[in-house]
């Protein structure tokens, strides 16, 4: 199979690393070669966290500018900051609900209008799925399940060689049982958004 290069970006605390690890575990269960790398940044202070997941045989786990096949963004501005990893044929799946940094909260910065961010992303790539994933996570029971919503949305595109059932099985095996029902509901909500919704 051709290598599929996926970049996942989020703000610290949104569950990016768990999402990338679950994707990797599900890939291994499907006997799909996988490489994962992470850039933690200042995650504890609400900084960006970026993961690279390469499915298929690859010589390097580095995804250079313009090489990403898929960009999954848990936060709109961080998605825009990572857009340089994409090319015009890349798929971008992202949450439109902003999570402004601390500097905005204390009046030392301004968060740009989300509508402008969305337009800039759409100008860069032809395939994107933009939706309020945070509201779906709350609908599932907790904002902490945002990462499951985004995993479901990724699965729903049909662009990865990993079935939704295998991802859900992996979620069941690798996440806390107390949150399993909410996690699976969140996954299904994300899946339903992206299935057939590529634009």
N, C-alpha and C positions, 0 to 999 in steps of 0.2 A: 504494500500500500504506500501511497505517497505520504510524506510527512505532513502532518497538520500542526501548525504553529499557533498556539493560543497564548495570549497575554491576558492576565486577570489583574485589574487594579482596584484598589479600595483604600479607604481611610482606616487607620489602625483601629481595631475593635469590631470591624464589620464582618470578620470571619473569612477573609480571603484565603488564608493559609489552610484552614480546614477544607474549604471548597476545592482547592487545588490538590490536596492530599486525597480527598475522596475520589476525585476524578482519576488520579493516578492509580489508586487501589482498584477502581472499577476497570480501568484499562488493563491492568495485570490479570484480573479475573477473566477478561476477554482475550487474554494472550496477545494483547497489543503492546509492542515495545513503548516505553514511556520514559521521559526524562523531565525532571522538575527542578527549577531553581527559583530562589526567592531573594528579593531585596526588601529588607525590613524597614530601612530608614528610621524615622523617629516615630515608630508605630505607637508607643506608649503615650505620646503627646498628640495623637491625632494626625500624625503625618502619613504620607503615602506608603502603601505596602503593595509591591508588585511581584507577581508570580509568573513564571514562564512554564508552560506545559507543552511538551513536544510529543505527539503521538506518531508512532512509526519510527523507522530507523533514521537516526540523525547523528551526525558526527560531533555536533556541539549543542549544548543546551542554551546557547545565546541566541536571542531573537533580535536581529539588527533592524535598523530603520527600514520601513517598507516591507518587512518580511512576514509580519503577522497575517495569518489567514483569518483569525478571529480575535477580536478584542472584547472582553467582558468587563464592563465598568460598573462598580457598585455605587459610584457617586459621579454626577455629571461633569464637574470641573476636572476631577482626576481623569475621567475618560478623555476629555479634551486634551489634557496635558500629555496623555499617552498616544494620541492620534498619529504621531509621527512614526509609530511602529507599523502603521497600516499603509496599504496602497488602495487604489480606487476600487479594486475587486474584493477587498476585505469585508468581512461581516462584523458589524459593531452592535453589541447587545448591551444596553445600559439603563441604569436606574436614573430617572429624571428628578428624583427627590434630593435636594441638596443637603449637605451636612457641612455648614460653614465652619471654617477653622476658628480657633480661639481668638485670633487677632480680630476677626469680624465681631465676635461677641463683645469684646472690650472696646470696640470703636476705632481700632487701629488699622482696619482694612475694610474693603467693600467687596461683597460677593456679587459677581456679575449676574445679570438676569439670565435665568435658565433658558429662556427662549432663544437668546443670542448664542448660548453654548450649543444648543440643539442644532441651530442653523449652521454653525461652524462645523460641527461634526458631519452633518448631512452634505455639506459642500465638499467634504474630503472623500467620503465613501458612498457608493451607490446602494449598498445593502445595510440597513440598520433597523434595529428594533428598539424603540425608546418607550419606556413605560414606567409608571410609578410603582416600582418594586417594593418600596418601603410600606406602602399601604397594603399590598398583598401580604407582606410578612405580618403586619399587624392583624390582618384578617385571619391569618393562620393561627394567631395566638400570641405572637411576640415579635418585636422588631429584630430580635437576635436570629430569627430564621431567614433573614434577608439573603444570606449565602445560599440557602436551599432554594429560594425563589430563583436566584440567578443560575444555579445549576440546572434547575428544571427548564428555564428559558433556553439555556445552551442545548440541552438534550432535545428540546422541541424543534430546533432548526433542522435536525437530521443531518447536520454537517460533521458529526463525530461518529467514529465507528464503535460506539458504545451505546447499548440500548438503555432506554429509560428504566426498564425492569432491573437491569444490572446495577444501575446507579442507585435505585431505591433499595435494592438488596444490600449494597455497600453501606448506604446510610443506616440501614437497620443494624448492620454488624459493627459499625465503627463509631456511632454516636451514642450519647447517653439515652438509655431506655425511657427516662422520664420525659424527654423531649421528642421521642420518636413520632408520635402522632402528629404533633405540630410540624415537625420537619417534613414529613411525608405530605402533609396538606400543603405546605409552602411550596414544595417541589412541584406538586400537581398544578398549583395555581400559576407558577412560572411557566410550566410546560404548556398550559392552555393558552397563554398569551402568545408564545412564539410559534406554535404549531400552525403552519400555513400563513404566518403573518409577515414574512420577509418582504421588505419594501425598500 
